[in-house]
Amino acid sequence: MKTLIYGLLVTLNPAGGWQKIADNGASLATLLLLHTVPYALIPAICWYYGVTSAGWTVAGEVYRLTPASALPMCAMFFVAMVAGVVFLGYMVKWMSQSYGTESTLAKGATLISYTASPFFLAGLLGLHPVMWLDILVGCLVACYCIFLLYRGTPVVMGVAPERGFLYASAVFAVALVSFVALLGATVVLWTSARRRNTPTERPRRRGAPAPRPLTRESPCGDVGEVDQQQQHTPDPADDAAPDQGDGYQQRRQQQPEA
């Protein structure tokens, strides 16, 4: 239970929260079950409800996703958050010897998971998505997460503040690359979901005129329909000329035009 409460404690009181987290020393399974997974469910569930019920409002038009499209996206978002905590925790463990300390996967994941606590809690904004508000709060939350990372690295990893600053900078660089990759994947999934939800052809209103066929453009204007009429208009001379055999047609072709 303490592992779950420490997420709120480190967000509200970073100095005292990091010290209690370092003294607690939870295992990897306990950390994932009591902190990472419950906190990662907050943005996943809230954004699923937001994009299917409230939707985004852009230029006066509301965009929503169907539950069939939003469910796999939010599920992959949840898996990506949990996997990102474990991956960055492993990177913290892998870089520990370079900064004169020994670490474990559980300790590295603890640093990353509690650092991301404000990010998880900010997922409550997904219940009613507002673009400008989400961008503003997202930037503020990202800055606060960076502050928590620099504040907690020396305490959790047991290194001097000077080494802790360099250690946290290296972890931040890896986290930034991972976040950009996750953001790109989110954009691709969102775009593909929007294409599946967008109809290929809008239905015409009753009594509305049929759309004009595509015509050829020219510098003098749209002359495609005129060309088509000229191509299908028969020559009156051909209709008036009697059928006088092949000889008459050959003489008519050899006669020079006036």
Secondary structure, DSSP 8 states (H G I E B T S, - for coil): -HHHHHHHHHHH-HHHHHHHHHHH---HHHHIIIIIHHHHHHHHHHHHHIIIII-EEETTEEE---HHHHHHHHHHHHHHHHHHHHHHHHHHHHTGGGGT----HHHHHHHHHHHTHHHHHGGGGGGS--HHHHHHHHHHHHHHHHHHHHHHHHHHHT--HHHHHHHHHHHHHHHHHHHHHHHHHHHHHHHHHHHHHS-SS----TT---------EETTEE-HHHHHHHHH---HHHHHS----HHHHHHHHHS---
